[in-house]
Amino acid sequence: MRPIEHVDRPRLADQLRASWGSTRVATRGRVVDAAALPGFVAQEGGEWLGYAAYALRDTELEVTVIESLAPGRGVGGALLAACVRAAQAARVTRVWLVTSNDNTAALRFYQRHGFVLVVLRPGAINDARRTLKPEIPERGNDDIPIRDEIELELPPAAWPQFVERHQWPST
């Protein structure tokens, strides 16, 4: 596990485009370039096992994008733990993220890892598609219409145990 470095940016941009169709991420009514954000790469040898990017805003850290390229190996949890450690170092008071209503696998993953649902924004992705990011597909996982943003957060009281439990490499 290591921070994303300048030399990683082209590879990260390629991976984001391959996985998500763009380096741009729409969240809460704005668009950010995930390839330009700070974050982490999980790797073994020279092989990327996953990555995460985050944005610090005032007293909050938003996990903007996360992807495990090696499911079942603890990569996702370790990447989230790295983001929580970054939040602790920055002395922020909130770690949160947004996913879409069709992303049921992500919703299961985040809730299994202690994240709680805090906001549902009905129609927010429809609005983003219309005004910010037209490349968002109409339908997503399991042919579910992509319409709504779901915001989750990890309660601060859970941070120390979360970081301890999801150290990389995972055991």
C-alpha positions, 0 to 999 in steps of 0.5 A: 500500500502506497500513496499515488505518485505523479508517475502513477497518474497516466496509469490511474487515468487509464484504469479509471476510463477502463472501469468507469468510462471517464476520470471524472466523477460526479458527486453531490452536484459537482464533478471532480477529476479522480485521476488528479486527487490524492489516494493510494495504490495497493500493489504486489510486485508491479501489479496493481491490486486496487486504488482509491482516491479521496478529496479533503474538504474542510473537516471531511474526507470523501472517498471519491473512487475505490476499486479492488482489482483483486476481489476477495483478498482484502484490498478494498478494506485495506484501501478504505483503511488507508483513507481513514488513516489519511483522515486521522492524519488530516484531523478531519471529523468525517469520512464519507462516500457516495455510490449509486442506487444500482451498486448493490455490491458496493452497498453490501461491501460498505455496510459490512465494513461499518459504513452507515447510510446517511443520505438518499438523494433521489434523482441526483444522478439523473440531474448529474447526467443532464447537467454535469456528466452526460456519459453516465449510463442510464442503466447499471448493474443488473440492468437497474436504472441509475437514478439516485445517490446514496451517501454513507459514512464511517462513524469516527468512533469506529476508525481506530478498530477499522484501521487496525482490522484492515491493515495491508497486507490483510490477514 
